[in-house]
Every structure is written in C-alpha cells, then in structure tokens.
Amino acid sequence: LMVRSLFATGDYQQVAAVAEEALGAAGTDYNVYIPSLTAMGALGKVDAARNIRLRLIQALENHLREVPEDARARILLASTYAEEGREEDSVREANLAMILRPNEPTVLYNAACTFCFLGRKSDALDALRKAWNAGYKDAEWTRRDPDLQPLHGDPEFERLYPEKPAGT
C-alpha cells in the first residue's frame, strides 16, 4: 500500500528506496510489482526494472497456478512476457485472458496493447474491435495511448476511434 501511495505522488526515488522491502513482503500480491517496475523505468534503472519484471513473471505464474481463471493476471503476464521477448508465451496468455473474459473491455484493450507491442497488428485490431463492442469507446484515451500508435491511420482503427475535430 505504501509503494502505491508513494507512486501516486510521483516520488519515484522513494518508491525505488522501499521497493525491495515491499516486494519481499508482497507474497502473492502481484499488484505491488507494478508501481516499483514503473518507477525503476522512469528513473532509467534498466537492470533493476528487468529484475523486478522477472520477479513479477514468477509471482504471476505462481498466482495463476492457484487462480488460473484470473484474466487480469493473465493479461498482465502476457504484456510482461512480451517485454521479455517471449512472444509465444505472450500470445498464449493474451488469448487465454480473452477466452476467460470475452466481454471484459479492459482485458480486450490490454490484449490489443500487447499485440501491438509484438507487432501483431491484425490481432491488435481484432482485440480492439472486441473491446469497442464490449463497451470500450474512449477515443481520446485510445488515440493518446502510445501502445496503440502502430494502429493510427488504419481504416478500422480510425472508424472505431475517430479523431475529434479541433474545437469540439
């Protein structure tokens, strides 16, 4: 909880300072890893971020052995695998998450982001179309999300998430 509070204030140095203790106490709570990982990345601590990412993978894999139906953990594992270059594992987990929660907009949206990261544009568009059909229609956020930048200009993306005309 403290790490998330510090992260919310933007105090990445302090997050980094307490990260090891927080991760040691996290047990199976994979949510503790995210602020620490993001803070290390923001501070340019590449090796520390990779170490946390590898530990996050382990925590997620352990968690999913106990709670295999946790689609949120699966989609997080998919994106973390993608960052580690484990494309086959990433695609498997993203597809499993979408099977588990076929109508959950955030799972579908995050799958689209993961597929974009992997350079799988058609899979990303398919997941994003499903997210839109499931109710994820925030064009402003979607257009600003750097993860989805590779889809800009694609007719399907532009139809689903059109750019707002200036002054509206």
C-alpha positions in Angstrom: 0.0 0.0 0.0 2.8 2.4 0.9 4.5 1.8 -2.5 1.3 2.6 -4.4 0.8 5.8 -2.3 4.3 6.9 -3.0 3.9 6.1 -6.7 0.7 8.2 -6.8 2.7 11.2 -5.5 5.3 10.7 -8.3 8.1 10.2 -5.8 9.9 7.5 -7.8 13.1 7.9 -5.8 11.2 7.0 -2.7 9.5 4.1 -4.4 12.9 2.8 -5.5 14.2 3.1 -2.0 11.4 1.0 -0.5 10.8 -1.3 -3.5 12.9 -4.2 -2.2 11.3 -4.3 1.2 7.8 -4.0 -0.4 8.5 -6.8 -2.9 9.8 -9.0 -0.2 6.6 -8.6 1.8 4.3 -8.9 -1.2 3.9 -12.6 -1.2 1.5 -13.5 -4.0 0.2 -9.9 -4.4 1.4 -9.2 -7.9 0.0 -5.6 -7.8 2.9 -4.4 -5.7 5.3 -5.0 -8.5 3.7 -2.6 -11.0 4.5 0.7 -9.2 8.0 -0.5 -8.5 8.6 -1.6 -12.0 7.2 1.7 -13.5 9.3 3.8 -11.0 12.5 1.9 -12.0 11.7 2.5 -15.6 11.0 6.2 -15.1 14.4 6.5 -13.2 16.2 4.8 -16.1 17.2 1.9 -13.8 17.2 -0.7 -16.6 18.8 -3.6 -14.7 16.6 -3.0 -11.6 13.5 -2.8 -13.8 14.4 -6.1 -15.5 15.0 -7.8 -12.2 11.6 -6.7 -11.0 10.0 -7.8 -14.3 11.5 -11.3 -13.9 10.2 -11.4 -10.3 6.8 -10.2 -11.5 6.7 -13.0 -14.0 7.4 -15.5 -11.3 4.8 -14.0 -9.0 2.2 -14.1 -11.8 3.0 -17.6 -12.7 2.7 -18.7 -9.1 -0.6 -16.8 -8.7 -2.1 -18.4 -11.8 -1.2 -21.9 -10.6 -3.6 -21.1 -7.7 -6.1 -18.9 -9.5 -6.0 -19.9 -13.2 -9.2 -18.0 -14.1 -7.7 -14.6 -13.1 -7.9 -12.9 -16.6 -6.4 -9.7 -15.2 -3.3 -11.5 -14.1 -3.1 -13.4 -17.4 -3.2 -10.2 -19.5 -0.5 -8.6 -17.2 1.6 -11.8 -17.7 1.1 -11.5 -21.4 2.4 -8.0 -21.6 5.3 -8.8 -19.2 6.3 -11.8 -21.4 6.1 -9.5 -24.4 8.6 -7.1 -22.8 10.9 -10.0 -22.2 10.7 -11.1 -25.8 8.7 -14.2 -25.0 6.3 -13.8 -27.9 4.8 -17.3 -28.0 4.1 -17.2 -24.2 2.7 -13.7 -24.5 0.3 -14.6 -27.3 -0.9 -17.7 -25.4 -1.6 -15.7 -22.2 -3.3 -12.9 -24.1 -5.6 -15.3 -26.0 -6.3 -17.2 -22.7 -7.3 -13.9 -21.0 -9.6 -13.1 -23.9 -11.2 -16.5 -23.7 -11.7 -16.2 -19.9 -13.2 -12.7 -20.2 -14.5 -12.3 -23.8 -16.7 -9.3 -22.8 -14.3 -7.5 -20.4 -13.3 -4.3 -22.1 -10.1 -3.7 -20.2 -8.8 -7.3 -20.8 -9.5 -6.9 -24.5 -8.0 -3.4 -24.6 -4.8 -4.6 -22.9 -4.6 -7.5 -25.2 -4.7 -5.1 -28.1 -1.8 -3.2 -26.5 0.2 -6.4 -26.0 -0.4 -7.5 -29.6 0.8 -4.0 -30.8 4.0 -4.3 -28.8 4.6 -7.7 -30.5 4.0 -6.2 -34.0 0.8 -8.3 -34.5 -1.3 -5.5 -36.0 -4.3 -7.7 -37.2 -4.5 -9.4 -33.7 -4.4 -6.0 -32.1 -7.2 -4.6 -34.3 -9.3 -7.7 -33.6 -8.8 -7.3 -29.8 -9.5 -3.6 -30.0 -12.7 -4.2 -32.1 -13.8 -6.7 -29.4 -13.0 -4.1 -26.7 -15.1 -1.5 -28.6 -18.0 -3.9 -29.0 -17.7 -4.7 -25.2 -18.1 -1.0 -24.4 -14.6 0.5 -24.5 -15.3 3.6 -26.6 -12.9 6.2 -25.2 -11.5 7.5 -28.4 -9.5 10.3 -26.7 -7.6 7.9 -24.4 -7.2 5.2 -27.1 -5.7 7.7 -29.5 -3.3 9.0 -26.9 -2.1 5.6 -25.8 1.4 5.2 -27.1 1.0 1.4 -27.1 -1.6 1.7 -29.9 0.3 4.2 -32.0 1.1 1.5 -34.7 -2.7 1.3 -35.4 -3.1 5.0 -36.2 -4.1 5.5 -39.8 -5.6 2.0 -40.2 -9.2 2.4 -41.5 -10.6 0.1 -38.8 -8.9 2.0 -36.0 -10.0 5.4 -37.4 -13.6 4.1 -37.8 -13.7 2.8 -34.2 -11.8 5.7 -32.5 -12.1 8.7 -34.7 -10.1 11.8 -34.1 -12.2 14.6 -32.6 -12.3 17.7 -34.8 -10.5 20.7 -33.3 -12.7 22.9 -31.1 -15.2 20.2 -30.1 
